[in-house]
């Protein structure tokens, strides 16, 4: 049983790391501010979520797992609010989003 | 009253889980703190449908959150494929549509869910008008009258 949980935990951690890296690549490849936020949201949802899940599987049924769960809930409630505030502030300041594909704007 | 009691129970469980101490004195002190917080929150008028929407909890846990997690996983995979694809097949779109929620809590849940799903961000959220930035044209087109909209409305108290 322990080995099974260890393997699942390692898979989740590796998956979370993968999505964090892809989020980073997206951050570099995306053409403007708004599309970069989309790439960052990949890191904060599946990236952070899978890493927290991996750590929970590693810990088993302990108080540490409960605290990890609380961190996860906090991230899932707070990070969309932060993204929303960021993009709204950018739009209100007059930063025009690139629309309909990067090709025509190059 | 029911809402205050449920807030008290939630706060006390929260305190116990965070502290991890189980001596009688500390358990009583934690209960006192939870009681004080509930009392102050009541005086401030914070314990209402917005501050402590406990009647949504069961439906959120059993039906909305599992569905939302699956949606997040699906769209995260879609965004991942687009980021890693050499031609970067994105078509950023701003779209406006009217959400069907009646309460502020419902609107916030809907807007938060849109932003949480990779590929869409709620830029402006007001009653009857959401402005959403989507990474693709298809993502923008699927927002109005979506399954998410229907499920958020179903979460609201009837």
Boltz contact constraints between the chains, C-beta under 6 A:
constraints:
  - contact:
      token1: [A, 22]
      token2: [B, 80]
      max_distance: 6.0
  - contact:
      token1: [A, 22]
      token2: [B, 83]
      max_distance: 6.0
  - contact:
      token1: [A, 25]
      token2: [B, 83]
      max_distance: 6.0
  - contact:
      token1: [A, 26]
      token2: [B, 83]
      max_distance: 6.0
  - contact:
      token1: [A, 34]
      token2: [B, 133]
      max_distance: 6.0
  - contact:
      token1: [A, 35]
      token2: [B, 92]
      max_distance: 6.0
  - contact:
      token1: [A, 37]
      token2: [B, 121]
      max_distance: 6.0
  - contact:
      token1: [A, 38]
      token2: [B, 119]
      max_distance: 6.0
  - contact:
      token1: [A, 38]
      token2: [B, 135]
      max_distance: 6.0
  - contact:
      token1: [A, 41]
      token2: [B, 118]
      max_distance: 6.0
  - contact:
      token1: [A, 42]
      token2: [B, 76]
      max_distance: 6.0
  - contact:
      token1: [A, 42]
      token2: [B, 79]
      max_distance: 6.0
  - contact:
      token1: [A, 42]
      token2: [B, 118]
      max_distance: 6.0
  - contact:
      token1: [A, 45]
      token2: [B, 72]
      max_distance: 6.0
  - contact:
      token1: [A, 46]
      token2: [B, 76]
      max_distance: 6.0
  - contact:
      token1: [A, 63]
      token2: [B, 20]
      max_distance: 6.0
  - contact:
      token1: [A, 66]
      token2: [B, 17]
      max_distance: 6.0
  - contact:
      token1: [A, 80]
      token2: [B, 112]
      max_distance: 6.0
  - contact:
      token1: [A, 80]
      token2: [B, 115]
      max_distance: 6.0
  - contact:
      token1: [A, 80]
      token2: [B, 116]
      max_distance: 6.0
  - contact:
      token1: [A, 83]
      token2: [B, 115]
      max_distance: 6.0
  - contact:
      token1: [A, 83]
      token2: [B, 121]
      max_distance: 6.0
  - contact:
      token1: [A, 84]
      token2: [B, 115]
      max_distance: 6.0
  - contact:
      token1: [A, 84]
      token2: [B, 122]
      max_distance: 6.0
  - contact:
      token1: [A, 87]
      token2: [B, 121]
      max_distance: 6.0
  - contact:
      token1: [A, 87]
      token2: [B, 123]
      max_distance: 6.0
  - contact:
      token1: [A, 88]
      token2: [B, 123]
      max_distance: 6.0
  - contact:
      token1: [A, 91]
      token2: [B, 123]
      max_distance: 6.0
  - contact:
      token1: [A, 98]
      token2: [B, 92]
      max_distance: 6.0
  - contact:
      token1: [A, 99]
      token2: [B, 92]
      max_distance: 6.0
  - contact:
      token1: [A, 100]
      token2: [B, 91]
      max_distance: 6.0
  - contact:
      token1: [A, 101]
      token2: [B, 91]
      max_distance: 6.0
